[in-house]
Amino acid sequence: MENKEIIFLLADDHSIVRQGMEIVINEIAPNAKVYHTSSLEQITELIESKGIEMAIIDAHFPHGNSLHILPQIKSAHPDIKILIFTGLEEELYALKFIKAGANGYLSKLSEEDEIKEALLHFIQKGEYFSDVSRQLLVQFMYNPNLISPLSSLTKRELEIAELYAEGYGNLEIANQLNIKQNTVSTIKKNIFEKLKIENLVELVDLIKTHHKI
């Protein structure tokens, strides 16, 4: 499809994901030069040293998420195109990554045909936004708070969510805030329902991604 050489970076801690993406890229752009990394720390280094033009990056790595490095990458290399390819829920995370500098967001839960179509569009146009992401961007124009799912929490709920993320339990939170333990449990239930999560691990991840920048 593309005759000119494009220098790609595939950054994902699962080699099978990178190998699969390289196969699709080579179908679309046979002259593409593709570099791989499984390390979050290596991403900026490879972009600097290899002249990367397009990067497909996972959102989450064992030692952190890629959200925090996007602004510095785009600041140093404004022309680089970045597609986030991740299993993280699009409704919760896409806007955050797009605002940080990503040129697209693609779910790993997408069907194979959709992934191929997305990559084709990304390579040809330098961006890819699914229907979900487009709807979120339109909604964001009218409601800037949409960028973070935590914006749906009350001040007290956010305070308690932060304490859970810091490792405190119900009794410790109750004592610290001088409220009843069953009140903490009720607020925890409300937090989980609002954020559509089921456990504290997911809550900690949300707090790290959307609140502790």
C-alpha positions as CSV (number, residue, x, y, z in Angstrom):
1,M,0.0,0.0,0.0
2,E,2.8,2.4,0.9
3,N,6.0,2.4,-1.1
4,K,8.1,4.8,1.0
5,E,10.0,3.5,4.0
6,I,8.3,4.3,7.3
7,I,10.2,3.8,10.5
8,F,8.0,2.2,13.1
9,L,8.4,1.5,16.8
10,L,6.2,-1.3,18.4
11,A,6.3,-1.0,22.2
12,D,4.5,-3.7,24.1
13,D,5.6,-6.1,26.9
14,H,4.0,-9.0,25.1
15,S,6.2,-10.2,22.1
16,I,3.2,-12.0,20.5
17,V,1.4,-8.6,20.2
18,R,4.4,-6.9,18.6
19,Q,4.9,-9.8,16.2
20,G,1.2,-9.7,15.1
21,M,1.3,-6.0,14.6
22,E,4.5,-6.3,12.5
23,I,2.8,-8.8,10.2
24,V,-0.1,-6.4,9.6
25,I,2.2,-3.4,9.1
26,N,4.3,-5.3,6.6
27,E,1.2,-6.2,4.6
28,I,0.2,-2.5,4.5
29,A,3.6,-1.0,4.1
30,P,6.1,-3.6,2.8
31,N,9.0,-1.1,3.0
32,A,8.4,-0.3,6.7
33,K,11.4,-0.6,9.1
34,V,10.1,-1.9,12.4
35,Y,11.8,-1.7,15.8
36,H,10.6,-3.5,18.9
37,T,10.8,-2.9,22.6
38,S,9.1,-4.5,25.6
39,S,10.4,-1.7,27.9
40,L,8.7,1.5,28.8
41,E,12.1,3.1,29.6
42,Q,13.4,2.3,26.1
43,I,10.7,4.0,24.2
44,T,12.1,7.6,24.3
45,E,15.6,6.3,23.7
46,L,14.6,4.4,20.6
47,I,12.6,7.3,19.2
48,E,15.7,9.5,19.7
49,S,18.2,7.1,18.2
50,K,16.2,5.5,15.4
51,G,14.3,8.4,13.9
52,I,10.9,6.8,14.6
53,E,8.1,8.3,12.6
54,M,5.2,6.2,13.8
55,A,4.9,4.4,17.2
56,I,2.4,1.9,18.4
57,I,2.5,1.9,22.1
58,D,0.7,-0.1,24.9
59,A,-0.9,2.0,27.6
60,H,0.4,-0.2,30.5
61,F,3.7,-1.7,31.2
62,P,5.0,-3.6,34.3
63,H,6.8,-0.6,35.5
64,G,4.2,2.1,34.8
65,N,2.0,3.4,32.1
66,S,3.0,5.3,28.9
67,L,0.7,8.3,29.6
68,H,3.4,10.3,31.3
69,I,6.0,10.1,28.5
70,L,3.6,11.1,25.7
71,P,3.9,14.9,26.3
72,Q,7.7,14.8,26.3
73,I,7.8,12.7,23.2
74,K,5.5,15.1,21.3
75,S,7.3,18.1,22.6
76,A,10.7,16.8,21.4
77,H,9.3,15.3,18.2
78,P,6.0,17.1,17.1
79,D,5.7,15.2,13.9
80,I,5.8,11.7,15.3
81,K,2.5,9.8,15.1
82,I,1.5,7.7,18.1
83,L,-1.2,5.1,18.3
84,I,-2.1,3.6,21.7
85,F,-2.9,-0.1,21.4
86,T,-4.2,-1.4,24.7
87,G,-6.7,-3.6,26.5
88,L,-7.6,-0.7,28.8
89,E,-11.3,0.3,28.4
90,E,-11.6,3.0,25.7
91,E,-14.4,4.9,27.4
92,L,-12.3,5.4,30.5
93,Y,-8.9,6.0,29.1
94,A,-9.0,7.2,25.4
95,L,-9.4,10.9,26.1
96,K,-6.6,11.0,28.6
97,F,-4.1,9.5,26.2
98,I,-5.4,11.7,23.3
99,K,-5.1,14.8,25.4
100,A,-1.5,13.7,26.3
101,G,-0.5,13.6,22.6
102,A,-1.7,10.3,21.2
103,N,-2.9,10.4,17.6
104,G,-5.3,7.5,18.1
105,Y,-6.5,4.8,20.5
106,L,-7.2,1.2,19.5
107,S,-8.6,-1.5,21.7
108,K,-6.9,-4.9,21.8
109,L,-10.4,-6.3,22.1
110,S,-11.2,-5.1,18.5
111,E,-11.8,-7.7,15.8
112,E,-8.9,-8.5,13.5
113,D,-10.6,-6.7,10.5
114,E,-11.0,-3.6,12.6
115,I,-7.4,-3.7,13.7
116,K,-6.2,-4.0,10.1
117,E,-8.5,-1.2,9.0
118,A,-7.3,1.0,11.9
119,L,-3.6,0.4,11.1
120,L,-4.3,1.2,7.4
121,H,-6.0,4.5,8.4
122,F,-3.2,5.3,10.9
123,I,-0.4,4.7,8.3
124,Q,-2.2,6.7,5.6
125,K,-3.6,9.5,7.6
126,G,-1.4,9.6,10.7
127,E,-4.3,9.2,13.1
128,Y,-7.1,6.7,14.0
129,F,-10.2,7.4,16.1
130,S,-12.8,4.8,16.5
131,D,-16.5,5.7,16.7
132,V,-16.2,5.5,20.5
133,S,-13.3,7.9,20.6
134,R,-15.0,10.3,18.3
135,Q,-18.1,10.4,20.4
136,L,-15.9,11.0,23.5
137,L,-14.1,13.9,21.8
138,V,-17.5,15.5,20.9
139,Q,-18.7,15.0,24.4
140,F,-15.5,16.4,25.8
141,M,-16.1,19.7,23.8
142,Y,-19.2,20.2,25.9
143,N,-17.9,18.7,29.2
144,P,-14.1,19.1,29.7
145,N,-14.4,17.1,33.0
146,L,-15.1,14.0,30.9
147,I,-11.3,13.6,30.5
148,S,-11.1,11.9,33.9
149,P,-13.6,9.3,35.1
150,L,-12.7,10.5,38.6
151,S,-14.5,13.7,37.9
152,S,-17.8,11.8,38.6
153,L,-16.7,11.4,42.3
154,T,-17.7,13.8,45.0
155,K,-14.9,15.5,47.0
156,R,-15.4,13.0,49.9
157,E,-15.4,10.0,47.5
158,L,-12.2,11.1,45.8
159,E,-10.6,11.6,49.3
160,I,-11.5,8.1,50.3
161,A,-10.5,6.7,46.9
162,E,-7.0,8.3,47.4
163,L,-6.7,6.7,50.9
164,Y,-7.6,3.3,49.5
165,A,-4.9,3.8,46.8
166,E,-2.4,4.6,49.5
167,G,-3.1,1.3,51.1
168,Y,-5.4,2.2,54.0
169,G,-8.2,-0.1,55.0
170,N,-11.8,0.7,56.0
171,L,-11.1,1.1,59.8
172,E,-8.0,3.3,59.2
173,I,-9.9,5.5,56.8
174,A,-12.9,5.8,59.2
175,N,-10.5,6.8,62.0
176,Q,-8.6,9.3,59.9
177,L,-11.7,11.0,58.6
178,N,-13.6,10.6,61.9
179,I,-16.6,8.9,60.3
180,K,-18.2,5.5,60.8
181,Q,-16.7,2.4,59.3
182,N,-20.0,1.4,57.6
183,T,-20.1,4.9,56.1
184,V,-16.7,4.2,54.5
185,S,-18.0,0.9,53.2
186,T,-21.1,2.6,51.6
187,I,-18.9,5.3,50.0
188,K,-16.6,2.5,48.7
189,K,-19.6,0.8,47.1
190,N,-20.6,4.1,45.5
191,I,-17.1,4.7,44.1
192,F,-17.0,1.2,42.5
193,E,-20.4,1.7,40.9
194,K,-19.5,5.2,39.5
195,L,-16.2,4.0,38.1
196,K,-17.6,0.7,36.9
197,I,-14.8,-1.3,38.7
198,E,-14.9,-4.4,40.9
199,N,-11.8,-4.3,43.1
200,L,-9.1,-2.1,44.7
201,V,-6.5,-3.0,42.1
202,E,-8.6,-1.3,39.4
203,L,-9.2,1.7,41.7
204,V,-5.4,2.1,42.4
205,D,-4.8,1.9,38.6
206,L,-7.4,4.6,38.0
207,I,-6.0,6.9,40.7
208,K,-2.4,6.5,39.3
209,T,-3.5,7.1,35.7
210,H,-5.9,10.0,36.2
211,H,-5.0,11.7,39.5
212,K,-1.4,11.2,40.3
213,I,0.3,12.9,37.4
